[in-house]
Amino acid sequence: MSDIPGTASASLAELIVDSVAPRFPVVSPDGGAVVYLASTVGLRERPFTTLWLSAVDGSVPPRRLTEGAGWYGRPQWAPDSGSVFFTSGGQLHRVSVDGGEVEALTSWQGGIAGQLPLADGRTVAVVAGDEPDAEAERREAEGDDAVVWGERVACARLRLLDLASGELRLVDGLDERHVVHMAQRPDGGPLAVVSWSGPDTDPGVFTAELHVVDLATGAVRDLGPAGLDASSPAWWAADDGWHLAYLTTTPPDTVGGRAVLDVAVPEAGPAAEHRNLTADMAVCPTELVQVAGGPPLALFADGLDTALFRLDPHDRRFRRLSTRQGQVHALSVSRSGGTIAVLAGTAHEPKDVHAGPPEGPLTRVGDTRPHLREVAWGSQERLSYKASDGLALDGLLLLPPGRSREDGPFPLVTLVHGGPYGRYADEFQFHIDLPPGQWLATAGYAVFLANPRGGEGHGHTFAAMAAGAAGGAEWTDIIEGIDLLIAEGVADPDRLGIGGWSHGGYMAAWAVAQSDRFKAAVMGAGISDWGMLAATGEGGPANEAGVSGSVGWEGPGPHPHDRVSPISYASRIRTPVLILHGEEDTNVPIGQAVLFHRALRHFGVEHEFVTYPREGHMIAERAHQLDLLRRTRAWFDRLLGGPGPAGGNGGPA
C-alpha cells in the first residue's frame, strides 16, 4: 500500500517526507478486522489522510474506506463491528466497512474534539465545544477580540449524540470542567471521565479529576483528583465490584515515571483510596486499555524494548504476556481480549500495523511504506554500560551501511532524546523532529543514541533522577558513553558532534557550554533559559521547575535554574551551533532560540539561526522537513570534516 508517485527517482530525504505513516490502528469488537489511518509525513498545502481496513488474519489485502482529505481523529468502531466513526474537519463522520459513501453526522459549530460510540448502538458520547452565542458572534463581527485570561474559556464538554435524531444533548453535571478522556463500563453502564479545570495545559494537567457519569440521569459522581496528566481510564471487574484504573505521573512527584493507579467504584458511598499498581516495577507503563471481557492490558517501556502486560485481578499485579523489540504503541484490543492491534516495526523498517493474540506472534497487516525496505540502512547495535556511580545505562550505536566497528574510528554524532522522560528504543531511527540517526548513518557517520538517567523504561526511581537535576548526572551519563566509544575505537575524538530536539536541544546547548570537545552542535527547539521557560512555556512553572529546580519569582537570585541554563555560560561557548526552531512553538517558545542566538552573536560564536514559519514544537510541513534534513547533514559535513573514516564519501541526499 503506497500512494507516493515517482519514488524510484526520489532522493532519500524525499522518500522519507513524502511517505505515508500509519496512525491509530483499532481492532474491531469482534476481533476480525483492524481500521487505521494513513497520513502523509510531510504536510503540503493541506493534510492528507485516508482510512484503511485490514483483516486481522491478513487473508485479504488492505482496503481503503475513504478517499482522503484533511486530518482525521482516532477512528472508533460501532459496537456491531459494521461501521467506523471518525472526526474530520471538526465534525463526526461514519462509514460502513462494506463500502459506500461517508456520512456526516454533525454540523456542530463548536467542533467535535473526541468521540466514543456507546454500547447501545444508538448513541455516541462526544467531546465538543460550545457553539458561539450572540455575544461571541458580535465580537467576531466587530473585531472585538481582546482576550481576558480566565474569561470566556472554551472548554470541551461532554455531550451525547442521538444517531437517529442527530440531537446533541449536554451532560451538564460536570459544570465548567474540560473533558479530556472517557470510557464506558463494559456492561453498558456509566461513563468514566477524566477532566481538567480548563483547556490550557497549565494548569490543566495539574488539575485532573476522575468522574463517573450516569448516562440515563446525567448525574455525576466525583472520584477525586487523578494526579498529573491523568489519562486512559479503564474499567475492570474485581471480586469486590467495579474498579477504574488509569495512567498518571507517579504521585506525588511532577517529574518521574508514569504509573497505573486504581480505585474501587462502589455502587454507593465515597470512593476508595487510589492505589498505585506499578510502584515496585522496573519498567514504565506507556498505555492502558480496557478489555470488555477481562482485566485491562498495558504496554510498558522495558529498556530498549516494549512489553505487554495483563492485570491479574486477584493479586492486582501486572503479569508479562509478551515482549517485542523496540517501541510498540497505539494498542487496541477486541471485546474478548483475544486480539490486539499495535504499531510496531524493527531496527531497519518503520512501524506498521500489526495484529494477533496478546501472547504473540503478531502479523503485519498493513504495508504503508514498502519502498523504504529497498534502502540500505546503517547497522544498529544495542549498547549497555555503567555510569561512574554504577548505574546501569543503555543506548544504541548506528554505523554506516556495510561498515563495522573495525572500520573505525568514525566521526560520531551523539543525539539526545527529548523529555527528559523519553527514550530511544531499538526501532527504526528516522524521526523528523531531530537530526535522524539513520539520516546521518547513511551519510557515513557513527551515531550514538544516548538514554541517560531521567528517561523512560527503567522504572520510576530511574526517571525521577531528573528531578531538579537538569544538566547534572544526565550529562555525565552521555559523555561517559562517548568516552567508551572513543576507547573502543569506534569514535574519532577529534570529530565529535551533538544534537537533539526539545530537552535534547537543551542538552546539545548544555554540552557546548560545558565542553569544547564538540566540533558542531544542533540545538532543535531547545531550552536556553529555564526561568524564561517556566514563565512562558505551555508546561507551566511547576513542570519546568521540577526539572530545573526553581522559577524566576523566588527572590533576586541567583536561582538554581540559572546554574543549569546554557545562557548563563554563553561566554564559554566555542563550538559552532545550528539553532532550529518553529516560530509558533508554545511548548518551548521561540524566545529561547532568539535569546541564545543573541548571546552567541554577542560573543562572536559561529552559529546559524533558522526559524520555520507556521511550525509548532514539531516540524510538520514538507519543505521545512526537507530543509531540516539537508541543513543538519550539511552542518555536520562541513564542521566534522566529512563523513566516514578519514573523511570518506557521504551517502545519498
C-alpha positions as CSV (number, residue, x, y, z in Angstrom):
1,M,0.0,0.0,0.0
2,S,1.7,3.2,-1.1
3,D,0.3,6.4,-2.6
4,I,3.6,8.0,-3.3
5,P,4.3,8.7,-7.0
6,G,7.8,8.6,-8.5
7,T,9.5,7.1,-5.5
8,A,12.1,5.3,-7.8
9,S,13.7,8.6,-8.7
10,A,13.2,10.5,-5.4
11,S,16.1,11.4,-3.1
12,L,16.3,9.6,0.3
13,A,15.1,12.8,2.0
14,E,12.1,12.9,-0.3
15,L,11.3,9.2,0.2
16,I,11.1,9.9,3.9
17,V,9.0,13.1,4.0
18,D,6.7,12.0,1.1
19,S,5.9,8.6,2.7
20,V,2.7,7.7,4.3
21,A,2.7,6.8,8.0
22,P,0.1,4.7,9.8
23,R,-1.7,6.0,12.9
24,F,-4.3,4.7,15.3
25,P,-4.9,1.1,14.5
26,V,-8.1,0.0,16.1
27,V,-9.2,-3.7,16.2
28,S,-12.9,-4.4,15.8
29,P,-15.0,-5.5,18.7
30,D,-15.4,-9.0,17.1
31,G,-11.7,-9.2,16.6
32,G,-11.9,-9.8,12.8
33,A,-10.6,-6.6,11.4
34,V,-8.4,-3.5,12.0
35,V,-9.0,0.0,10.8
36,Y,-6.2,2.6,10.8
37,L,-5.3,5.9,9.4
38,A,-2.6,6.6,6.9
39,S,-1.3,10.2,6.8
40,T,1.4,12.0,4.8
41,V,4.6,12.6,6.9
42,G,5.4,16.0,5.3
43,L,2.4,18.3,5.0
44,R,1.9,20.1,1.7
45,E,-0.9,22.7,1.2
46,R,-3.3,20.6,3.3
47,P,-3.2,17.4,5.4
48,F,-4.0,14.2,3.6
49,T,-5.4,11.2,5.5
50,T,-7.1,8.0,4.4
51,L,-8.9,5.4,6.4
52,W,-7.9,1.7,5.7
53,L,-9.4,-1.6,6.7
54,S,-7.3,-4.8,7.1
55,A,-8.3,-8.4,8.0
56,V,-6.6,-9.5,11.3
57,D,-5.5,-12.8,9.7
58,G,-4.0,-11.0,6.7
59,S,-6.2,-13.1,4.3
60,V,-7.0,-10.1,2.1
61,P,-5.0,-7.0,1.2
62,P,-5.8,-3.8,3.0
63,R,-8.7,-1.8,1.6
64,R,-9.3,1.9,1.6
65,L,-12.5,3.1,3.1
66,T,-12.2,6.9,2.4
67,E,-10.6,8.9,-0.4
68,G,-8.6,11.1,1.9
69,A,-8.6,14.8,2.7
70,G,-7.9,16.8,5.8
71,W,-6.8,15.4,9.2
72,Y,-8.7,12.6,10.8
73,G,-9.0,11.9,14.5
74,R,-8.8,8.4,16.0
75,P,-11.3,6.1,14.5
76,Q,-13.8,4.1,16.7
77,W,-15.8,1.0,15.8
78,A,-19.6,0.7,16.2
79,P,-20.5,-2.0,18.7
80,D,-21.6,-4.4,16.0
81,S,-18.3,-4.1,14.1
82,G,-20.2,-3.0,11.0
83,S,-19.2,0.7,10.7
84,V,-16.5,3.1,11.8
85,F,-16.8,6.6,13.3
86,F,-14.1,9.3,12.9
87,T,-13.7,13.0,13.1
88,S,-12.6,15.2,10.2
89,G,-12.8,18.9,9.8
90,G,-14.1,19.2,13.4
91,Q,-17.2,17.1,12.7
92,L,-18.2,13.4,13.3
93,H,-18.5,11.0,10.3
94,R,-19.4,7.4,9.8
95,V,-18.5,4.9,7.1
96,S,-19.7,1.3,6.6
97,V,-17.0,-1.4,6.4
98,D,-18.9,-2.8,3.4
99,G,-18.3,0.3,1.4
100,G,-20.4,3.3,0.4
101,E,-20.3,7.0,1.0
102,V,-19.0,8.7,4.1
103,E,-21.9,10.0,6.2
104,A,-21.6,13.3,8.0
105,L,-23.3,13.0,11.4
106,T,-22.8,16.5,12.8
107,S,-22.6,20.1,11.8
108,W,-21.8,21.4,15.3
109,Q,-20.3,24.9,15.2
110,G,-18.4,24.3,18.4
111,G,-16.5,21.4,16.7
112,I,-16.2,17.8,17.8
113,A,-12.9,17.0,19.5
114,G,-13.4,13.4,20.5
115,Q,-16.0,10.6,20.3
116,L,-16.9,7.2,21.8
117,P,-19.7,5.0,20.4
118,L,-21.7,3.6,23.3
119,A,-22.8,0.0,23.8
120,D,-26.5,0.7,23.0
121,G,-25.6,1.2,19.3
122,R,-27.8,4.3,19.3
123,T,-25.7,6.9,21.0
124,V,-22.2,8.4,20.6
125,A,-20.6,10.3,23.5
126,V,-18.7,13.2,22.1
127,V,-16.4,15.9,23.4
128,A,-17.4,19.2,21.9
129,G,-17.0,22.9,22.5
130,D,-20.0,25.3,22.9
131,E,-21.5,26.9,19.8
132,P,-20.9,30.6,19.6
133,D,-23.6,32.7,21.3
134,A,-24.9,36.1,20.3
135,E,-22.1,37.9,22.2
136,A,-19.4,35.8,20.5
137,E,-20.9,36.5,17.1
138,R,-21.0,40.2,17.8
139,R,-17.4,40.2,19.0
140,E,-16.3,38.4,15.8
141,A,-18.3,40.7,13.5
142,E,-16.8,43.8,15.2
143,G,-13.3,42.5,15.6
144,D,-13.6,42.8,19.3
145,D,-11.1,40.1,20.1
146,A,-9.3,41.3,23.2
147,V,-8.6,38.3,25.4
148,V,-9.0,38.5,29.1
149,W,-7.3,35.5,30.6
150,G,-9.7,33.3,32.6
151,E,-12.8,34.7,30.9
152,R,-14.9,33.1,28.2
153,V,-12.7,29.9,28.4
154,A,-13.5,27.5,25.6
155,C,-13.9,24.2,27.4
156,A,-14.7,20.9,25.6
157,R,-17.9,19.5,27.2
158,L,-19.4,16.0,27.3
159,R,-22.4,15.6,25.0
160,L,-24.5,12.7,23.8
161,L,-25.3,12.4,20.2
162,D,-28.6,10.5,19.3
163,L,-27.8,8.8,16.0
164,A,-31.5,8.6,15.0
165,S,-32.4,12.3,15.5
166,G,-29.0,13.9,15.3
167,E,-29.6,15.8,18.6
168,L,-26.7,16.6,20.8
169,R,-27.5,16.8,24.5
170,L,-25.2,18.4,27.0
171,V,-24.3,16.4,30.2
172,D,-24.3,19.4,32.5
173,G,-23.3,17.8,35.8
174,L,-19.6,18.4,35.0
175,D,-20.1,22.1,35.4
176,E,-17.3,24.1,33.7
177,R,-14.8,21.2,33.6
178,H,-12.8,20.5,30.4
179,V,-13.3,16.8,29.3
180,V,-10.2,15.0,28.0
181,H,-10.8,11.2,28.3
182,M,-13.7,8.9,28.7
183,A,-14.5,5.1,28.8
184,Q,-17.9,3.3,29.2
185,R,-18.2,0.5,31.6
186,P,-18.2,-2.8,29.6
187,D,-21.7,-3.8,30.7
188,G,-23.1,-0.7,29.1
189,G,-23.2,1.2,32.3
190,P,-21.9,4.6,33.3
191,L,-19.1,6.6,31.7
192,A,-15.7,7.2,33.3
193,V,-14.5,10.7,32.6
194,V,-11.2,12.5,33.2
195,S,-11.5,16.3,33.2
196,W,-9.3,19.4,33.7
197,S,-10.1,22.7,35.2
198,G,-9.7,24.3,31.7
199,P,-8.3,23.6,28.3
200,D,-4.8,25.0,28.8
201,T,-2.0,22.5,29.6
202,D,-1.0,24.8,32.6
203,P,-2.8,24.4,34.9
204,G,-5.0,21.8,33.2
205,V,-2.7,18.7,33.6
206,F,-2.2,19.5,37.3
207,T,-6.0,19.6,38.0
208,A,-7.1,16.3,36.5
209,E,-10.1,14.7,38.2
210,L,-11.9,11.4,37.7
211,H,-15.7,11.2,37.5
212,V,-18.4,8.6,36.8
213,V,-21.4,9.8,34.7
214,D,-24.8,8.1,34.8
215,L,-25.9,8.2,31.2
216,A,-29.5,7.7,32.0
217,T,-29.9,10.5,34.5
218,G,-26.8,12.7,33.7
219,A,-25.8,12.5,37.4
220,V,-22.1,12.9,38.0
221,R,-20.2,11.3,40.8
222,D,-16.7,12.6,41.6
223,L,-13.9,10.2,42.4
224,G,-11.4,12.8,43.4
225,P,-8.1,14.1,41.9
226,A,-6.4,11.8,39.4
227,G,-2.9,13.1,39.5
228,L,-0.7,14.9,37.0
229,D,-1.7,14.4,33.3
230,A,-4.1,11.5,34.1
231,S,-5.4,9.6,31.0
232,S,-6.7,6.2,29.7
233,P,-9.5,5.3,32.2
234,A,-10.1,1.6,32.1
235,W,-13.0,-0.3,33.9
236,W,-12.5,-3.8,35.2
237,A,-14.4,-6.2,37.4
238,A,-12.9,-7.4,40.7
239,D,-14.2,-9.6,43.4
240,D,-15.3,-6.5,45.3
241,G,-17.1,-4.9,42.4
242,W,-16.1,-2.5,39.6
243,H,-12.8,-0.7,39.6
244,L,-11.2,2.1,37.5
245,A,-7.6,2.0,36.5
246,Y,-5.8,5.0,34.8
247,L,-2.4,6.3,33.9
248,T,-0.8,9.2,35.6
249,T,2.6,10.5,36.7
250,T,3.7,8.7,39.8
251,P,2.4,10.7,42.8
252,P,3.2,12.9,44.4
253,D,6.0,14.0,42.0
254,T,5.9,16.2,39.0
255,V,9.0,14.6,37.5
256,G,9.3,10.8,37.2
257,G,7.8,7.7,35.7
258,R,4.2,7.1,34.7
259,A,2.1,4.8,36.9
260,V,-1.1,2.9,36.8
261,L,-3.4,3.9,39.6
262,D,-6.6,2.1,40.6
263,V,-9.7,3.0,42.5
264,A,-12.7,0.9,43.6
265,V,-16.0,2.3,42.5
266,P,-18.8,1.1,44.8
267,E,-22.4,1.4,43.8
268,A,-22.9,4.0,46.7
269,G,-20.8,5.8,49.2
270,P,-17.5,7.5,48.9
271,A,-14.8,6.4,46.5
272,A,-12.0,4.3,47.9
273,E,-8.3,5.2,48.0
274,H,-6.4,5.5,44.7
275,R,-3.7,2.8,44.8
276,N,-0.5,2.6,42.7
277,L,-0.4,-0.8,41.0
278,T,3.0,-0.3,39.4
279,A,5.0,1.2,42.4
280,D,7.7,-1.5,42.5
281,M,8.1,-2.3,38.8
282,A,11.4,-1.6,37.0
283,V,9.5,-0.8,33.8
284,C,7.3,2.1,32.8
285,P,3.7,2.0,31.7
286,T,3.0,3.8,28.5
287,E,-0.5,2.8,27.5
288,L,-3.5,1.2,29.3
289,V,-6.5,-0.2,27.5
290,Q,-9.9,-1.5,28.8
291,V,-10.9,-5.1,27.9
292,A,-14.6,-5.8,27.9
293,G,-14.1,-9.5,28.7
294,G,-11.4,-9.2,31.4
295,P,-8.9,-7.1,33.2
296,P,-7.0,-4.3,31.3
297,L,-3.9,-4.7,29.2
298,A,-1.0,-2.3,29.4
299,L,2.2,-1.6,27.4
300,F,5.4,-1.0,29.3
301,A,8.6,0.6,28.2
302,D,11.2,-2.0,29.1
303,G,14.7,-0.7,28.4
304,L,15.1,-0.7,24.6
305,D,12.0,-2.8,24.1
306,T,8.3,-2.9,24.9
307,A,6.4,-5.5,26.9
308,L,2.7,-6.2,27.0
309,F,1.2,-7.0,30.5
310,R,-2.2,-8.0,31.8
311,L,-3.5,-7.1,35.2
312,D,-4.1,-10.1,37.5
313,P,-7.5,-9.4,39.1
314,H,-6.6,-11.4,42.2
315,D,-3.4,-10.1,43.4
316,R,-3.7,-6.9,41.4
317,R,-0.2,-7.1,39.9
318,F,0.7,-6.9,36.2
319,R,1.9,-10.1,34.5
320,R,4.0,-10.1,31.4
321,L,2.4,-11.7,28.3
322,S,5.0,-10.9,25.6
323,T,8.0,-8.6,24.8
324,R,8.7,-7.1,21.4
325,Q,11.8,-5.3,20.1
326,G,11.8,-1.6,20.1
327,Q,8.9,0.7,20.7
328,V,5.3,-0.5,20.4
329,H,2.4,1.8,20.7
330,A,-1.2,2.6,19.8
331,L,-2.6,-0.5,21.5
332,S,-6.2,-1.5,20.9
333,V,-8.0,-4.8,21.8
334,S,-11.1,-6.7,20.8
335,R,-14.1,-7.1,23.1
336,S,-12.9,-10.6,24.3
337,G,-9.3,-9.5,24.8
338,G,-8.2,-12.3,22.4
339,T,-6.9,-10.0,19.6
340,I,-4.8,-6.8,19.8
341,A,-3.6,-4.3,17.2
342,V,-0.5,-2.1,17.6
343,L,2.1,-0.1,15.6
344,A,5.4,-1.9,15.6
345,G,8.5,-2.2,13.5
346,T,12.1,-3.3,13.5
347,A,15.5,-1.6,13.6
348,H,15.5,-1.3,9.8
349,E,11.8,-1.0,9.0
350,P,9.5,1.7,10.1
351,K,6.4,1.0,12.2
352,D,3.3,-0.5,10.6
353,V,0.1,-2.1,11.7
354,H,0.4,-5.5,13.4
355,A,-2.3,-7.7,14.9
356,G,-2.7,-11.0,16.7
357,P,-3.1,-12.6,20.1
358,P,-1.7,-10.7,23.1
359,E,0.8,-13.5,23.7
360,G,2.0,-13.2,20.1
361,P,3.1,-13.7,17.5
362,L,1.8,-10.6,15.7
363,T,1.3,-10.4,12.0
364,R,1.9,-7.3,9.9
365,V,-1.5,-6.4,8.3
366,G,-0.6,-3.0,6.8
367,D,2.2,-2.1,4.4
368,T,2.3,1.7,4.2
369,R,5.9,2.2,3.2
370,P,7.2,-0.7,1.2
371,H,9.7,1.5,-0.7
372,L,11.8,2.1,2.4
373,R,12.7,-1.6,2.5
374,E,14.7,-1.0,-0.6
375,V,17.1,1.4,1.1
376,A,20.4,0.1,2.6
377,W,20.2,1.4,6.1
378,G,23.0,1.6,8.7
379,S,23.6,-1.2,11.2
380,Q,22.1,-0.8,14.7
381,E,23.7,-2.2,17.8
382,R,22.4,-2.2,21.4
383,L,24.8,-0.7,24.0
384,S,24.9,-1.3,27.7
385,Y,27.4,0.4,30.1
386,K,27.6,1.7,33.6
387,A,27.9,5.2,34.7
388,S,30.7,6.3,37.1
389,D,28.3,5.8,40.0
390,G,27.5,2.3,38.9
391,L,24.0,3.0,37.4
392,A,23.2,0.7,34.5
393,L,22.5,2.5,31.3
394,D,21.6,1.6,27.7
395,G,21.6,3.2,24.3
396,L,22.1,2.5,20.6
397,L,25.0,2.7,18.1
398,L,24.4,3.2,14.4
399,L,27.1,2.6,11.9
400,P,27.2,3.4,8.1
401,P,25.8,0.8,5.8
402,G,28.2,-2.0,5.1
403,R,30.6,-0.8,7.8
404,S,31.6,-2.4,11.1
405,R,33.4,-1.3,14.3
406,E,36.7,-2.5,12.7
407,D,36.3,0.2,10.0
408,G,36.5,3.0,12.7
409,P,37.2,5.4,14.1
410,F,34.2,7.3,12.6
411,P,33.1,10.9,13.1
412,L,30.5,10.5,15.9
413,V,27.3,12.4,16.3
414,T,25.5,12.0,19.6
415,L,21.8,12.5,19.6
416,V,19.9,13.2,22.8
417,H,16.2,12.4,23.2
418,G,13.5,14.8,24.4
419,G,11.7,14.7,27.7
420,P,13.7,14.3,29.8
421,Y,11.1,11.5,30.2
422,G,11.7,9.9,26.8
423,R,13.9,7.1,25.4
424,Y,15.5,5.7,22.3
425,A,14.1,2.2,21.7
426,D,15.6,-0.4,19.4
427,E,13.5,0.7,16.4
428,F,13.9,2.3,13.0
429,Q,15.7,5.6,13.8
430,F,14.2,8.2,11.4
431,H,12.3,10.8,13.4
432,I,11.9,14.1,11.6
433,D,11.8,16.1,14.8
434,L,15.6,16.0,15.2
435,P,18.6,15.1,13.1
436,P,17.6,11.5,12.5
437,G,20.0,8.8,13.3
438,Q,19.6,6.8,10.1
439,W,19.8,10.0,8.1
440,L,23.3,10.6,9.4
441,A,24.4,6.9,9.4
442,T,23.5,6.5,5.7
443,A,25.9,9.5,5.1
444,G,28.8,7.8,6.8
445,Y,28.6,8.8,10.4
446,A,28.6,6.7,13.5
447,V,25.6,7.8,15.7
448,F,25.3,7.4,19.4
449,L,21.7,7.5,20.8
450,A,22.0,8.0,24.5
451,N,19.5,7.1,27.2
452,P,20.7,8.9,30.3
453,R,19.0,8.8,33.7
454,G,15.7,10.6,33.9
455,G,14.3,8.7,30.9
456,E,11.6,6.1,30.4
457,G,12.0,2.3,30.5
458,H,13.7,1.6,33.8
459,G,11.0,2.4,36.4
460,H,10.0,5.4,38.4
461,T,13.2,5.7,40.5
462,F,15.4,5.9,37.4
463,A,13.0,8.5,35.8
464,A,12.8,10.6,39.0
465,M,16.6,11.1,38.9
466,A,15.9,14.1,36.5
467,A,14.0,16.0,39.2
468,G,15.8,19.2,39.9
469,A,18.9,17.9,38.2
470,A,18.9,19.2,34.6
471,G,22.4,19.1,33.1
472,G,23.8,17.1,36.0
473,A,24.3,13.4,36.0
474,E,22.3,13.0,32.7
475,W,25.2,15.0,31.1
476,T,27.9,12.8,32.6
477,D,25.9,9.7,31.5
478,I,26.2,10.9,28.0
479,I,29.8,11.9,28.0
480,E,30.8,8.6,29.6
481,G,29.1,6.8,26.8
482,I,31.0,8.9,24.2
483,D,34.3,8.2,26.0
484,L,33.5,4.5,25.9
485,L,33.0,4.6,22.1
486,I,36.3,6.5,21.8
487,A,38.2,4.0,23.9
488,E,36.7,1.1,21.8
489,G,38.0,2.7,18.6
490,V,34.5,3.5,17.2
491,A,34.6,7.3,17.6
492,D,37.2,9.8,16.4
493,P,37.8,12.1,19.4
494,D,38.6,15.0,17.0
495,R,35.3,14.7,15.1
496,L,32.5,14.8,17.7
497,G,29.1,16.4,17.1
498,I,26.0,16.5,19.2
499,G,22.4,17.4,18.6
500,G,18.8,16.9,19.8
501,W,15.3,18.3,19.9
502,S,13.4,19.9,22.9
503,H,15.1,18.6,26.0
504,G,17.7,17.0,23.6
505,G,18.2,20.5,22.2
506,Y,18.8,21.8,25.7
507,M,21.4,19.1,26.2
508,A,23.1,20.0,23.0
509,A,23.4,23.6,24.1
510,W,24.4,22.5,27.6
511,A,27.1,20.3,26.1
512,V,28.8,23.1,24.2
513,A,28.5,25.3,27.3
514,Q,30.3,22.8,29.4
515,S,32.9,21.3,27.0
516,D,34.9,22.3,23.9
517,R,35.2,18.7,22.7
518,F,32.4,19.0,20.2
519,K,33.2,20.5,16.8
520,A,29.5,21.0,15.8
521,A,26.1,21.1,17.6
522,V,22.5,21.2,16.6
523,M,20.0,22.8,19.0
524,G,16.5,22.0,17.9
525,A,13.6,23.7,19.8
526,G,15.9,23.7,22.8
527,I,15.9,25.5,26.2
528,S,18.5,28.1,26.8
529,D,16.9,29.7,30.0
530,W,14.8,27.6,32.3
531,G,13.4,30.6,34.2
532,M,12.0,32.1,31.0
533,L,10.6,28.7,30.0
534,A,8.8,28.4,33.4
535,A,7.2,31.8,32.7
536,T,6.3,31.4,29.0
537,G,6.2,27.6,28.1
538,E,2.8,25.8,28.0
539,G,4.1,23.2,30.5
540,G,4.0,25.9,33.2
541,P,6.2,26.7,36.2
542,A,5.6,23.6,38.3
543,N,6.5,21.3,35.4
544,E,9.6,23.2,34.4
545,A,10.8,23.9,37.9
546,G,10.5,20.2,38.6
547,V,13.4,19.7,36.2
548,S,15.4,22.9,36.7
549,G,14.9,23.4,40.4
550,S,13.3,26.8,40.6
551,V,11.4,29.6,38.8
552,G,12.2,33.3,38.5
553,W,10.0,34.9,41.1
554,E,11.6,33.4,44.3
555,G,13.7,36.5,45.0
556,P,16.5,38.3,43.3
557,G,18.6,35.2,42.8
558,P,20.8,33.7,41.6
559,H,18.4,30.8,41.4
560,P,19.1,27.1,41.0
561,H,17.7,27.2,37.4
562,D,20.3,29.9,36.5
563,R,23.1,27.4,37.2
564,V,21.6,24.8,34.8
565,S,20.7,27.2,32.0
566,P,23.0,27.3,28.9
567,I,22.5,31.0,28.6
568,S,24.4,31.5,31.8
569,Y,27.5,30.1,30.2
570,A,27.3,31.6,26.8
571,S,30.6,33.3,27.1
572,R,32.4,29.9,27.3
573,I,31.0,28.5,24.1
574,R,33.4,28.0,21.2
575,T,31.6,25.2,19.2
576,P,29.6,26.3,16.1
577,V,25.8,25.8,16.8
578,L,23.0,25.4,14.4
579,I,19.8,26.7,16.0
580,L,16.4,25.4,14.6
581,H,13.0,26.5,15.9
582,G,9.4,26.6,14.9
583,E,8.0,30.2,15.1
584,E,4.7,29.1,16.7
585,D,6.2,26.8,19.3
586,T,4.2,27.0,22.5
587,N,6.0,24.2,24.3
588,V,9.4,25.8,24.1
589,P,8.6,29.3,22.8
590,I,10.9,30.7,20.1
591,G,12.2,33.3,22.6
592,Q,14.5,30.6,23.9
593,A,16.2,30.4,20.5
594,V,16.3,34.2,20.0
595,L,18.0,34.6,23.4
596,F,20.6,32.0,22.6
597,H,21.2,33.5,19.1
598,R,21.8,37.0,20.5
599,A,24.1,35.7,23.2
600,L,26.2,33.8,20.6
601,R,26.2,36.8,18.3
602,H,27.4,39.0,21.2
603,F,30.3,36.7,22.0
604,G,31.2,36.1,18.3
605,V,30.4,32.4,18.3
606,E,29.9,30.9,14.8
607,H,26.3,29.9,14.5
608,E,23.3,29.7,12.2
609,F,19.8,30.6,13.3
610,V,16.9,29.1,11.3
611,T,13.2,29.6,12.1
612,Y,10.3,27.8,10.5
613,P,7.1,29.8,9.9
614,R,3.8,28.3,11.0
615,E,5.5,25.4,12.8
616,G,5.0,24.5,16.4
617,H,7.2,22.3,18.6
618,M,7.5,19.7,15.9
619,I,8.3,20.4,12.2
620,A,5.4,19.3,10.0
621,E,5.5,21.0,6.6
622,R,7.2,19.1,3.8
623,A,9.5,21.9,2.7
624,H,10.6,22.5,6.2
625,Q,11.3,18.9,6.9
626,L,13.5,18.7,3.8
627,D,15.3,21.8,4.9
628,L,15.9,20.3,8.4
629,L,17.3,17.1,7.0
630,R,19.6,18.6,4.4
631,R,20.7,21.5,6.6
632,T,21.7,19.4,9.6
633,R,23.7,17.0,7.5
634,A,25.5,19.8,5.7
635,W,26.3,21.4,9.1
636,F,28.0,18.2,10.3
637,D,29.6,17.6,7.0
638,R,31.3,21.0,7.0
639,L,32.4,21.0,10.6
640,L,33.3,17.4,11.2
641,G,35.5,17.2,8.1
642,G,33.1,15.0,6.1
643,P,31.5,11.6,6.9
644,G,33.2,8.2,7.1
645,P,36.6,7.2,8.4
646,A,39.2,9.9,7.4
647,G,36.6,11.9,5.5
648,G,35.0,9.2,3.3
649,N,32.2,9.8,0.9
650,G,28.7,10.6,2.2
651,G,25.5,8.8,1.4
652,P,22.5,9.9,-0.7
653,A,20.8,13.2,-0.1
